[in-house]
Amino acid sequence: MAAPPFIVELRDRDFKLLNRLEHEIERIDWGYSRVGGCDSFRIVLNRKFDEFGALSVDYDVQVRVRNKTTGDYDLWYRGYLEGRQPVLEERERVTADGFGYVAQLQRVYVSKTYTSTEISVIVTDILDTFVTPNTKIVKNASKIAATSETPDSLKFQNVTAAEAIRTCAEIAGTREWGVDRTRDFFFQARSTTVKKRYISARDVLKFSLLDSFGNIFNRVLLEGGDVSGTKFTRTINDTASQDKYGLREIVITNHAITTNAVADAYGAAIMAEKKNVQRRGSVEIHNVDELFEDTTPLGTVILKGILGGTLWGTKKWGTFLWGGEFAYQINTIRYSFDKAGYLSMKLDIGQVRPDLLEFLREMGVSLDQVRAART
């Protein structure tokens, strides 16, 4: 009998192996996010409605994919059960749903004030004091990178550990953080290193693109915590974006922020993501044989043969010289196995730079001219 392409282990809350599920699985999918790490999963089991078995709260689920070179089953995903749903229809089945261990950051609350403390030190203290004693998340110091931000004051009062760490990440800016497949927490600087090039027709099953004009923000109206009985507020502007797109405001509330310096860093980090046109896309990849997030940070991908092939900024329309090789940041990854054992991967991607309006202006052409040049 041929070795199965994947195995799924069900373990109890102490990680003792209870069962293997792959022989019952009709479909399984799971995800990974740049912010969050191991994401949600869903398993559809070919079981009787009233025979859902040992699918209990917080039971550990591990997905292992067969390595074609070594024959070993490498760990690709790890999470825990959050729900089960027996379904009684013409075809009976049981669906099991769960999340990566990052979701356990929602279970514990943080109340502490940090003064003149570097961001990664704050994150480490949150893990040591509130998270690791009360969850299954593991602290690995080698996966927590120092930042250049040292807030003068940061006050958390009865907020979840997830919210506290998210605030730290937004102050530092361009962070990837979450919990990986080994249950290790990570907090790292985002990378623009090209990790993979996918080629049209060979690797890409489907590609779609969205240029989002509706989510540009260039003024942050920040409402912070109380300072001597008065609500702290701060306005942060990006005038270059306002000149380009007009004024676009967003109100953000974060009670941990009570000083101008922290508010300015926080607002600038948000606008670094939101001040320009956001290009996003969805890519379906076939012939998947390696784990994209084997190492973090995720880095970027290039789609060759889809959006040109010359370097950005070197060519122009009208002379058959424009091309462009665009690096896309990975936002989320979804993997799925079907009943036949076929593995597919879907990437949600976002353009790193240049933004759409900027390169249209630099080319100096209208969309009508672009279309005409392609005919």
C-alpha positions as CSV (number, residue, x, y, z in Angstrom):
1,M,0.0,0.0,0.0
2,A,1.3,3.4,-1.0
3,A,2.2,5.8,1.9
4,P,-0.4,8.4,2.5
5,P,0.6,12.0,1.4
6,F,-0.2,13.3,4.9
7,I,-1.2,12.2,8.4
8,V,-3.2,14.0,11.0
9,E,-2.5,13.3,14.7
10,L,-5.1,13.9,17.4
11,R,-3.6,14.4,20.8
12,D,-5.0,15.2,24.2
13,R,-4.3,18.3,26.2
14,D,-1.1,16.8,27.5
15,F,-0.1,16.0,23.9
16,K,-0.5,12.2,24.3
17,L,-1.3,10.6,20.9
18,L,-4.9,9.4,20.8
19,N,-5.7,8.7,17.2
20,R,-4.8,9.3,13.6
21,L,-7.5,10.7,11.4
22,E,-6.2,10.8,7.8
23,H,-8.1,7.6,6.8
24,E,-11.4,9.3,7.7
25,I,-10.8,12.7,6.2
26,E,-12.8,13.9,3.2
27,R,-11.3,17.3,3.3
28,I,-8.9,19.3,5.4
29,D,-7.7,22.9,5.2
30,W,-5.6,25.1,7.4
31,G,-3.9,28.5,7.3
32,Y,-1.0,30.6,8.2
33,S,-1.0,34.4,8.6
34,R,1.9,36.9,8.5
35,V,0.4,38.4,11.7
36,G,-0.8,35.5,13.8
37,G,1.2,32.5,12.6
38,C,-0.8,29.2,12.5
39,D,-4.4,30.2,11.7
40,S,-7.7,28.3,11.7
41,F,-8.3,24.8,10.4
42,R,-11.3,22.7,9.4
43,I,-11.5,18.9,9.1
44,V,-14.4,17.1,7.5
45,L,-14.6,13.5,8.7
46,N,-16.5,10.6,7.2
47,R,-18.2,9.5,10.5
48,K,-21.6,8.7,11.7
49,F,-23.6,11.6,13.1
50,D,-23.5,10.2,16.7
51,E,-20.0,8.8,16.6
52,F,-17.8,11.9,16.7
53,G,-15.3,10.1,19.0
54,A,-12.5,11.8,21.0
55,L,-12.9,15.3,19.6
56,S,-12.8,17.3,22.8
57,V,-12.0,20.8,23.9
58,D,-8.4,22.0,23.3
59,Y,-7.3,18.7,21.9
60,D,-4.1,19.1,19.9
61,V,-4.2,18.6,16.1
62,Q,-1.0,18.2,14.1
63,V,-0.8,18.0,10.3
64,R,2.2,16.2,8.9
65,V,3.0,16.1,5.2
66,R,5.2,13.4,3.6
67,N,8.6,14.6,2.5
68,K,9.1,13.2,-1.0
69,T,12.9,13.1,-0.5
70,T,13.2,11.6,3.0
71,G,9.9,9.8,3.3
72,D,9.4,11.3,6.7
73,Y,6.2,13.1,7.8
74,D,7.2,16.7,8.5
75,L,5.1,18.9,10.8
76,W,3.3,21.6,8.7
77,Y,0.6,22.8,11.1
78,R,-0.4,22.6,14.7
79,G,-3.5,23.9,16.5
80,Y,-6.2,22.9,18.9
81,L,-9.9,22.0,18.7
82,E,-12.5,24.7,19.3
83,G,-15.6,23.0,18.1
84,R,-17.2,19.9,16.5
85,Q,-20.3,19.7,14.4
86,P,-22.0,16.4,13.6
87,V,-24.1,16.8,10.4
88,L,-27.1,14.5,9.7
89,E,-28.0,14.6,6.0
90,E,-28.1,12.1,3.2
91,R,-24.4,11.7,3.8
92,E,-23.5,11.8,7.5
93,R,-20.3,13.5,8.6
94,V,-18.5,15.3,11.4
95,T,-16.8,18.6,11.0
96,A,-14.0,19.6,13.5
97,D,-12.8,23.3,13.7
98,G,-10.0,24.9,15.5
99,F,-7.3,27.5,15.6
100,G,-3.5,27.9,15.9
101,Y,-2.2,28.5,19.4
102,V,-2.1,32.2,18.9
103,A,-5.8,32.3,19.7
104,Q,-4.9,31.5,23.3
105,L,-3.6,35.0,23.6
106,Q,-7.3,36.0,23.8
107,R,-7.7,34.0,27.0
108,V,-5.4,36.0,29.3
109,Y,-5.4,39.7,30.3
110,V,-2.6,42.1,30.8
111,S,-2.6,44.9,33.4
112,K,0.8,46.6,33.7
113,T,2.6,49.9,32.9
114,Y,5.9,50.0,31.2
115,T,8.2,53.0,31.4
116,S,11.1,53.6,29.0
117,T,11.2,50.0,28.0
118,E,12.2,48.7,24.6
119,I,9.3,47.0,22.7
120,S,10.8,43.5,22.5
121,V,11.5,43.6,26.3
122,I,7.8,44.5,26.9
123,V,6.7,41.6,24.6
124,T,9.0,39.2,26.5
125,D,7.7,40.3,29.8
126,I,4.1,39.9,28.7
127,L,4.9,36.3,27.7
128,D,6.8,35.5,30.9
129,T,4.3,37.1,33.2
130,F,0.9,36.4,31.6
131,V,1.1,34.1,28.7
132,T,3.4,31.1,29.1
133,P,2.1,30.3,32.7
134,N,-1.5,30.2,31.5
135,T,-1.4,28.9,27.9
136,K,0.3,26.2,25.8
137,I,2.3,28.9,24.0
138,V,6.1,28.6,24.3
139,K,8.6,31.5,24.5
140,N,11.7,31.1,22.3
141,A,14.0,34.1,22.9
142,S,15.7,33.5,19.5
143,K,12.5,34.3,17.7
144,I,11.9,37.6,19.4
145,A,13.8,40.4,17.6
146,A,14.8,43.7,19.2
147,T,13.3,46.9,17.8
148,S,14.4,50.5,17.6
149,E,11.3,51.7,19.6
150,T,11.4,52.5,23.4
151,P,8.1,54.1,24.4
152,D,8.3,56.6,27.3
153,S,5.2,55.1,28.8
154,L,2.8,52.3,27.8
155,K,-0.1,51.4,30.1
156,F,-2.1,48.2,29.7
157,Q,-5.2,47.9,31.8
158,N,-7.3,44.7,31.5
159,V,-6.6,44.1,27.8
160,T,-6.0,40.7,26.3
161,A,-2.4,39.6,25.7
162,A,-3.3,39.6,21.9
163,E,-4.3,43.3,22.1
164,A,-1.2,44.3,24.1
165,I,1.2,42.5,21.8
166,R,-0.6,44.0,18.7
167,T,-0.1,47.4,20.2
168,C,3.6,46.7,20.6
169,A,3.8,45.5,17.0
170,E,2.1,48.6,15.7
171,I,4.3,50.9,17.6
172,A,7.4,49.1,16.3
173,G,6.0,48.9,12.8
174,T,6.3,46.2,10.1
175,R,6.4,43.3,12.5
176,E,5.5,39.7,11.9
177,W,4.3,38.0,15.0
178,G,2.3,35.1,16.2
179,V,2.7,31.4,17.2
180,D,4.2,28.9,14.8
181,R,3.7,25.2,14.2
182,T,6.1,24.3,17.1
183,R,3.9,26.5,19.5
184,D,6.8,29.0,19.7
185,F,5.9,32.7,19.8
186,F,7.7,34.8,17.3
187,F,8.1,38.6,17.0
188,Q,10.3,39.6,14.0
189,A,10.9,42.4,11.6
190,R,9.1,42.0,8.2
191,S,11.4,41.0,5.3
192,T,11.3,42.1,1.7
193,T,13.6,39.3,0.6
194,V,12.2,37.4,-2.4
195,K,11.6,33.9,-1.1
196,K,9.9,32.3,-4.1
197,R,9.2,33.0,-7.8
198,Y,6.1,31.4,-9.3
199,I,5.8,31.1,-13.0
200,S,2.6,31.4,-14.9
201,A,1.2,28.2,-16.4
202,R,3.8,26.1,-14.6
203,D,3.0,27.0,-11.0
204,V,-0.1,29.2,-11.0
205,L,-3.6,27.8,-11.3
206,K,-5.4,31.0,-10.8
207,F,-4.6,34.7,-10.2
208,S,-6.8,37.6,-9.4
209,L,-5.9,41.2,-8.5
210,L,-7.6,44.0,-6.6
211,D,-6.4,47.6,-6.4
212,S,-8.1,49.0,-3.3
213,F,-8.7,52.8,-3.3
214,G,-11.2,52.7,-0.5
215,N,-8.9,51.9,2.4
216,I,-6.4,54.8,2.2
217,F,-6.0,56.8,5.4
218,N,-3.7,59.7,5.9
219,R,-4.9,61.3,9.2
220,V,-5.2,59.3,12.4
221,L,-7.4,60.7,15.1
222,L,-6.0,58.8,18.1
223,E,-8.0,58.4,21.4
224,G,-5.7,57.1,24.1
225,G,-6.0,56.5,27.8
226,D,-6.7,58.9,30.7
227,V,-4.0,61.3,31.8
228,S,-4.8,63.0,35.1
229,G,-8.5,62.5,34.5
230,T,-8.5,63.8,30.9
231,K,-8.8,61.6,27.8
232,F,-5.5,61.7,25.8
233,T,-5.9,62.6,22.1
234,R,-3.5,63.1,19.3
235,T,-3.8,63.8,15.6
236,I,-1.1,62.3,13.2
237,N,-1.0,63.5,9.6
238,D,0.7,62.4,6.4
239,T,0.6,65.5,4.3
240,A,2.1,63.9,1.2
241,S,-0.7,61.4,1.1
242,Q,-3.2,64.1,1.8
243,D,-1.9,66.1,-1.2
244,K,-2.1,63.1,-3.4
245,Y,-5.5,61.6,-2.4
246,G,-7.2,64.2,-0.4
247,L,-8.0,64.0,3.3
248,R,-9.0,60.6,4.6
249,E,-9.4,60.2,8.3
250,I,-9.6,57.3,10.7
251,V,-10.4,57.2,14.4
252,I,-8.4,54.7,16.4
253,T,-8.9,54.0,20.1
254,N,-6.0,52.5,22.1
255,H,-6.1,53.1,25.9
256,A,-2.5,52.0,26.4
257,I,-1.2,55.2,24.7
258,T,-0.9,58.3,26.9
259,T,2.1,60.3,25.5
260,N,2.7,62.2,22.3
261,A,5.9,60.3,21.4
262,V,4.2,56.9,21.6
263,A,1.1,58.2,19.7
264,D,3.3,59.6,16.9
265,A,5.1,56.3,16.5
266,Y,1.9,54.4,16.6
267,G,0.2,56.6,14.1
268,A,3.1,56.7,11.7
269,A,3.3,52.9,11.7
270,I,-0.4,52.7,10.8
271,M,-0.1,55.2,8.0
272,A,2.9,53.4,6.6
273,E,0.5,50.6,5.7
274,K,-2.5,52.7,4.8
275,K,-1.4,56.0,3.2
276,N,-1.1,54.7,-0.4
277,V,-3.2,52.6,-2.8
278,Q,-3.2,49.0,-1.7
279,R,-2.7,46.4,-4.3
280,R,-3.8,42.9,-3.2
281,G,-4.2,39.6,-5.0
282,S,-5.1,36.0,-4.7
283,V,-2.9,33.2,-6.2
284,E,-3.6,29.5,-6.3
285,I,-0.5,27.3,-6.6
286,H,-0.3,23.7,-7.7
287,N,2.5,21.2,-7.4
288,V,3.1,22.2,-3.8
289,D,5.9,20.2,-2.3
290,E,7.4,22.5,0.4
291,L,6.1,24.5,3.4
292,F,6.3,28.2,2.5
293,E,6.5,29.3,6.1
294,D,9.3,26.9,6.9
295,T,11.3,29.9,8.1
296,T,10.1,33.3,9.2
297,P,9.7,36.1,8.4
298,L,7.8,35.2,5.3
299,G,9.5,37.5,2.8
300,T,8.0,38.2,-0.6
301,V,7.0,36.4,-3.9
302,I,7.3,37.3,-7.5
303,L,4.8,36.2,-10.1
304,K,6.7,35.8,-13.4
305,G,4.9,35.9,-16.7
306,I,1.9,37.6,-15.1
307,L,2.9,41.2,-14.6
308,G,5.9,41.7,-16.8
309,G,9.5,40.8,-16.6
310,T,11.8,43.8,-16.5
311,L,12.8,45.7,-13.4
312,W,10.6,48.5,-12.1
313,G,11.5,52.1,-13.1
314,T,13.6,51.2,-16.1
315,K,11.1,51.2,-19.0
316,K,8.1,53.1,-20.3
317,W,4.9,52.4,-22.2
318,G,4.6,53.0,-25.9
319,T,7.9,51.4,-27.0
320,F,7.4,47.8,-25.8
321,L,9.8,48.4,-23.1
322,W,7.7,48.5,-20.0
323,G,7.4,45.4,-17.9
324,G,7.9,45.4,-14.2
325,E,8.8,42.6,-11.7
326,F,6.6,43.1,-8.6
327,A,7.4,41.8,-5.2
328,Y,4.3,40.9,-3.2
329,Q,4.1,40.5,0.5
330,I,2.4,37.4,1.8
331,N,-0.6,38.2,4.0
332,T,-2.2,34.7,4.5
333,I,-1.6,31.2,3.2
334,R,-4.3,28.5,3.0
335,Y,-3.5,24.8,2.4
336,S,-5.9,22.1,1.6
337,F,-5.9,18.3,0.9
338,D,-8.9,16.8,-0.8
339,K,-10.0,13.1,-0.5
340,A,-7.7,12.1,-3.3
341,G,-4.7,13.5,-1.4
342,Y,-4.1,16.5,-3.7
343,L,-2.4,19.4,-1.9
344,S,-3.2,23.0,-3.0
345,M,-2.1,26.3,-1.7
346,K,-3.8,29.7,-1.9
347,L,-1.9,32.9,-1.2
348,D,-3.4,36.3,-0.3
349,I,-0.8,38.8,-1.3
350,G,-0.2,42.5,-1.1
351,Q,2.2,44.7,-3.1
352,V,5.1,46.0,-1.2
353,R,5.9,49.1,-3.4
354,P,5.6,51.0,-5.7
355,D,1.9,51.7,-5.3
356,L,-0.4,51.7,-8.3
357,L,-1.0,55.4,-8.6
358,E,2.6,56.2,-8.3
359,F,3.7,54.0,-11.1
360,L,0.9,55.1,-13.4
361,R,2.0,58.7,-12.9
362,E,5.6,57.8,-13.6
363,M,4.6,56.1,-16.8
364,G,2.7,59.2,-17.7
365,V,-0.2,57.4,-19.4
366,S,-3.9,56.9,-18.9
367,L,-5.6,53.5,-18.5
368,D,-6.9,53.9,-22.1
369,Q,-3.4,54.2,-23.3
370,V,-2.4,51.1,-21.4
371,R,-5.2,49.2,-23.0
372,A,-4.3,50.5,-26.4
373,A,-0.7,49.5,-26.0
374,R,-1.8,45.9,-25.3
375,T,-3.9,45.5,-28.5
